[in-house]
Amino acid sequence: MTVRPRADRERSGPCVLPFDLRAIGRPPAPPTPPSPANDPRTRRPRPGLGLTLEELAKVAGDDPILAAELARRTALPSPPEPPPATVPTAELFAALPGRHDLIMAAARRMCEETGDYKVASQRTFEQMAESVATRAVPAAVLLSCYKQAMGPKAEHRGKVLVAAWQRESRDYAPPMRR
């Protein structure tokens, strides 16, 4: 292997770097203006069918699918549901089946009302709510266990709730994970 003299190396050409050092200290390039086709201020609305509501109802005619879709599209939006913290406990448990977004709200409510804020208890309450949300256990079972825990003789409400749950949910769902 031969080593070229220093003068030959300097004449061989500019050094290629993975980034451009000449851009340091320069102001950024101005943004390119959006094309008129993509600019929301100048874009024309897409042409529709141009039919009135009565004409759409005539088109739907006796077709139940088209009539249902027309009713859905023209109906008023449903009112917003109240936040879970304002709903009574019995109603919260009754709304739980199929509503995975209410699992943590129900678990938090059980923690607050039993006065049991331990991590293990909160996780157990979460699993109980998840069993009801997935419809593995009816909501009536959770409500029954809750009523037992809130009874006047219950000293440790969290323990009573968990014991009642283990006793009453045994027929519905596999045992809880530990």
N, C-alpha and C positions, 0 to 999 in steps of 0.2 A: 504494500500500500504506500502510495506516495503522498506526501503532504505538500499541498500547494503553498506557495509563498503568500504572505499577507496581502500583497497588492493584487494578486489574482482573486482572492476571496472578495475584496471590496468591489471589484469590477464585475462580479458575477450577477449582480442585479439587486433589486431592493428585497429586503427581508419581508416575508409574508407572515403576518400575525393573525391569530384567529379573531381579532377585533380591531376596529379602526381607531387608532390613537389620535387621528386628526380631528375627530368629532369632539374631543374634550375642550371645553371652554366656549364652544359655539352655542348660540341660542337654538332651541329646537325648531325643526321645520314647521311651517304653518300647516294646520290640518287641511286636508283636501275637502272641498265643499261637497255636500251630498248631492247625488244626482237627483234631478227633478222627479224621477220615477219612485225613489225611495224617501223623499222628503215628505213627512206627514202633513206639512202645511200646504203643499201643492198637489198632493196625490188626490185624485178623484175617487169618490166612493165606487165600490164595485156595483155594477148594475144588478138589480134584483129582478124579481118577477114583475114588480110594478102593480101588484094586485092589492085591493083593499081587503079588510078583514072579512067583509061579507062575501067577496069573491073567493077568498080562500076557504071559507066555510062551504060554499057551493062546490068547490073543487074536492074538498074532503068528502062531501056527500055522506053516504052510509058506511064508509070505510071506518071501522072502529080505531084502527091504528093511526090513520091520519087525523081523525077527530081528537084522539087523546093527545097526539103531538101538538096539534093546534091549541088545544086547551092548556097544555103545559107551557107552551111558548108565550101565550098571551095572559097567563094568570099573574096575579100580583105576587111579589116575593113573600115568602113566609116570614112572620115576625121573628126576630132573633130570640133564641132561647136564653133564659136567664143563666147567669154564671152558676156553676155547680155549688159554690159556697153558699148561695142563698136558697137552695132547694132543701126542703126538709129531708131528713135521713130516709124515711120510709119511701118517699118518692124517688130519691137518688138510687136506692137499691132496686126499686121497681123498674127504673129506666136503664139499669145496667146491662141486661142481656143484649148482646150485639153491639154494644157501645164500648169499644176499647179505649176511647178517649176519656172515659169516666173512671177507669181503674184507679188511677192515682188519687183522684178526688175522693173516691169511696174509701180507699185505704187511709188517706189523711184524716177523713172524717172519723173513722173508727179509732185512730190514734187519739184524736182530740177528745172524743166522747168517753173513751175508756180511761184516758189519762196515762196511757202506756206509750211512751215515746222511744222505747228501745228499738235498735235497728232490727233485731231479730223479730220483734213483734210487728214492726211496720212491714217487714218482708212477708210475714205470715198473712197479715191483713191484705197485702197486695195479691198474694196467691189466692186468697179467698175471693176477692173481687174479680180476679182473672177467671176463676172457675165459673162464676156467674156470667161474666161477659162472654165467655165462649160457649155458654149454654150447657156446660157439663153438669151444673147444679142449678136448680130453680132459684130464683130470687127470693121466693117465700122461705126457703131454708135459711138463707143468710139473715133475713129479717127476723125469723124466729130465734135464731142464735143471738142476734143483737138484742132482742127484747129480754132474753134470759140474762144477758150480761148487764143490762140496765136495771134489772130488778132491784128491789129495796134490800134484799139480803146479800147481794153480791159484794164481797169485800174487795177482791181483786178482779175488776171487770175484764181486763185483758185476758186473764187466765180463764175466766168463765166463758168468754166468747170463743176462745180457741178450743176449749174442751167441748163445748156444745157443738161447734163446727165439726170437730173430729167424730163426734158421736152421730150427728145427724146427716153428715154428707158422705158417710161411709158407703151408703148404697148407690151413690151417684157417680162419684169421681174416684180415680186412683188416689192413694194417700199422698199427702203433700211432700215435696222434696225437702230435705234437710240439708 
